[in-house]
Amino acid sequence: MPPLRMMALTALLTAVLLIVACDSPPRAVRPVIYANNDQAAVAMRTAPTILLVRIGEVRMIGRERSVAKPPGVGGPNAPTIPLHLARIGAEVLLTVHGQVRPSVEFYSWVWDSGSHGGPRLFHPTPGGIRLIFLRDEGGYLHTVGDYPSYDLELRSSWLPALLSSWKSEQMSGADPLVRLIALRLRAELEGVTEQQLREDFGEEGPRVNHHWVTDLGDLVRVAGPFFVVNQLDQLCLDARSPSARFAACWVTAGYFPGRCEAYQLARKATADGFREDFLARMFTSCKAVERYKVDDIRSGEAPRFGFYGASMAPQHRRETLRVFASAMDHEIQRTACGVAAATWEVRDLPECTRSLK
């Protein structure tokens, strides 16, 4: 082949390859929607790349795609949903797992079709702080799932305390992901000042849009209910400030079983007994329904706290019983340990062993 013809052919092939490369993300990055939380949790926990980032430039590329939605996934009552592929640039604030880098470009199929009445969506808003879970797909970094959301949202006001704790190697022996979640909880709750407490908490509980740990379900999905409640219980008992102890006690008492006593601890957290009468009523109400939770444990039915992982199904039984066995309320604890002792695969619960000593 003559040299000039060979050069022309090479140039043509190079141009074709460049065009294909430019157009390849919509073809290489396939939309992922998990049918259940077990699948989503595994994908997030085992992601090869986990980064705390500040979202920068966001650009929609390619055409809208109609994607099949599994029946159990919330959102529009339709078999398919429209998603758009977003190319997202971000500043890396912290590397939890994977290659250390100052910035990252990744892709995610996102809802960009107006109002949405279902579960929380992944909104890559510029300036937003997100913990993202990524894997390589066709040479591109892609979120491990797309719809509805497979990330954790953080507020910028928590960052200084969280990053300081991370650099100080607090809890450095723990798994990096669960360590970050523990430090994120501590950063939020220990950041509640006395003034904020009194602004957030009215005569009948938290005021509208002033709730604490609003992403509790997301945290439980990633770290499990036992880890999350254990962190909240510790903060309820020994957080540095009265306001932090009050907030942590309120959250753990309201969302997890066997924590009625946390309302009493919240009453004692502040010097002036802030909202003491209301907390006393909450304690009485909590104790009145506690017997039903005892019945739940004994029956082996699904427990009445509505988080991912809260079930007596074999894959979740051990963790669920650990939540009950670590309860502040002794009847709940004794009942859970009794059930564990009679169940071969969970008879060695450490919480029950300690309670016998």
ChimeraX attribute file (.defattr): number of C-alpha atoms within 10 A of each C-alpha:
attribute: neighborCount
match mode: 1-to-1
recipient: residues
	/A:1	6
	/A:2	6
	/A:3	8
	/A:4	9
	/A:5	10
	/A:6	11
	/A:7	12
	/A:8	11
	/A:9	12
	/A:10	12
	/A:11	12
	/A:12	12
	/A:13	12
	/A:14	12
	/A:15	12
	/A:16	12
	/A:17	12
	/A:18	12
	/A:19	11
	/A:20	12
	/A:21	11
	/A:22	10
	/A:23	13
	/A:24	15
	/A:25	22
	/A:26	19
	/A:27	11
	/A:28	14
	/A:29	20
	/A:30	17
	/A:31	23
	/A:32	19
	/A:33	21
	/A:34	20
	/A:35	13
	/A:36	13
	/A:37	15
	/A:38	15
	/A:39	12
	/A:40	19
	/A:41	21
	/A:42	13
	/A:43	20
	/A:44	24
	/A:45	16
	/A:46	15
	/A:47	18
	/A:48	16
	/A:49	21
	/A:50	24
	/A:51	25
	/A:52	23
	/A:53	23
	/A:54	22
	/A:55	22
	/A:56	18
	/A:57	14
	/A:58	17
	/A:59	12
	/A:60	16
	/A:61	15
	/A:62	13
	/A:63	11
	/A:64	18
	/A:65	15
	/A:66	13
	/A:67	18
	/A:68	14
	/A:69	21
	/A:70	14
	/A:71	13
	/A:72	10
	/A:73	17
	/A:74	15
	/A:75	17
	/A:76	13
	/A:77	11
	/A:78	11
	/A:79	11
	/A:80	14
	/A:81	17
	/A:82	16
	/A:83	20
	/A:84	22
	/A:85	24
	/A:86	21
	/A:87	19
	/A:88	20
	/A:89	20
	/A:90	24
	/A:91	19
	/A:92	19
	/A:93	18
	/A:94	18
	/A:95	17
	/A:96	21
	/A:97	17
	/A:98	13
	/A:99	11
	/A:100	13
	/A:101	12
	/A:102	12
	/A:103	15
	/A:104	16
	/A:105	16
	/A:106	18
	/A:107	25
	/A:108	27
	/A:109	29
	/A:110	22
	/A:111	22
	/A:112	15
	/A:113	11
	/A:114	5
	/A:115	7
	/A:116	12
	/A:117	8
	/A:118	12
	/A:119	13
	/A:120	15
	/A:121	16
	/A:122	19
	/A:123	16
	/A:124	22
	/A:125	14
	/A:126	14
	/A:127	14
	/A:128	16
	/A:129	24
	/A:130	24
	/A:131	23
	/A:132	21
	/A:133	25
	/A:134	27
	/A:135	21
	/A:136	15
	/A:137	15
	/A:138	13
	/A:139	11
	/A:140	16
	/A:141	20
	/A:142	28
	/A:143	27
	/A:144	29
	/A:145	23
	/A:146	23
	/A:147	24
	/A:148	21
	/A:149	20
	/A:150	26
	/A:151	24
	/A:152	17
	/A:153	18
	/A:154	18
	/A:155	11
	/A:156	12
	/A:157	11
	/A:158	19
	/A:159	16
	/A:160	11
	/A:161	16
	/A:162	20
	/A:163	16
	/A:164	13
	/A:165	18
	/A:166	18
	/A:167	9
	/A:168	10
	/A:169	10
	/A:170	12
	/A:171	15
	/A:172	13
	/A:173	8
	/A:174	11
	/A:175	10
	/A:176	16
	/A:177	18
	/A:178	19
	/A:179	18
	/A:180	22
	/A:181	21
	/A:182	21
	/A:183	21
	/A:184	23
	/A:185	22
	/A:186	22
	/A:187	21
	/A:188	21
	/A:189	24
	/A:190	21
	/A:191	16
	/A:192	20
	/A:193	14
	/A:194	14
	/A:195	9
	/A:196	12
	/A:197	18
	/A:198	15
	/A:199	12
	/A:200	18
	/A:201	17
	/A:202	14
	/A:203	13
	/A:204	10
	/A:205	15
	/A:206	17
	/A:207	12
	/A:208	9
	/A:209	8
	/A:210	15
	/A:211	13
	/A:212	17
	/A:213	16
	/A:214	12
	/A:215	12
	/A:216	16
	/A:217	15
	/A:218	20
	/A:219	24
	/A:220	20
	/A:221	21
	/A:222	25
	/A:223	18
	/A:224	22
	/A:225	24
	/A:226	22
	/A:227	19
	/A:228	23
	/A:229	24
	/A:230	17
	/A:231	17
	/A:232	25
	/A:233	23
	/A:234	14
	/A:235	23
	/A:236	28
	/A:237	18
	/A:238	12
	/A:239	19
	/A:240	11
	/A:241	17
	/A:242	22
	/A:243	25
	/A:244	27
	/A:245	27
	/A:246	27
	/A:247	27
	/A:248	32
	/A:249	27
	/A:250	26
	/A:251	22
	/A:252	24
	/A:253	26
	/A:254	18
	/A:255	15
	/A:256	21
	/A:257	24
	/A:258	26
	/A:259	28
	/A:260	26
	/A:261	18
	/A:262	26
	/A:263	27
	/A:264	19
	/A:265	19
	/A:266	27
	/A:267	22
	/A:268	16
	/A:269	21
	/A:270	17
	/A:271	8
	/A:272	9
	/A:273	12
	/A:274	19
	/A:275	17
	/A:276	17
	/A:277	12
	/A:278	15
	/A:279	22
	/A:280	15
	/A:281	11
	/A:282	20
	/A:283	20
	/A:284	12
	/A:285	12
	/A:286	19
	/A:287	15
	/A:288	11
	/A:289	11
	/A:290	18
	/A:291	12
	/A:292	13
	/A:293	18
	/A:294	20
	/A:295	14
	/A:296	16
	/A:297	23
	/A:298	13
	/A:299	12
	/A:300	13
	/A:301	12
	/A:302	15
	/A:303	21
	/A:304	15
	/A:305	16
	/A:306	12
	/A:307	18
	/A:308	19
	/A:309	22
	/A:310	21
	/A:311	21
	/A:312	19
	/A:313	13
	/A:314	9
	/A:315	11
	/A:316	16
	/A:317	18
	/A:318	21
	/A:319	21
	/A:320	23
	/A:321	27
	/A:322	23
	/A:323	24
	/A:324	28
	/A:325	29
	/A:326	27
	/A:327	24
	/A:328	17
	/A:329	18
	/A:330	16
	/A:331	16
	/A:332	24
	/A:333	22
	/A:334	19
	/A:335	19
	/A:336	26
	/A:337	28
	/A:338	16
	/A:339	18
	/A:340	22
	/A:341	15
	/A:342	10
	/A:343	12
	/A:344	9
	/A:345	12
	/A:346	17
	/A:347	16
	/A:348	14
	/A:349	19
	/A:350	13
	/A:351	18
	/A:352	21
	/A:353	11
	/A:354	9
	/A:355	13
	/A:356	8
	/A:357	5
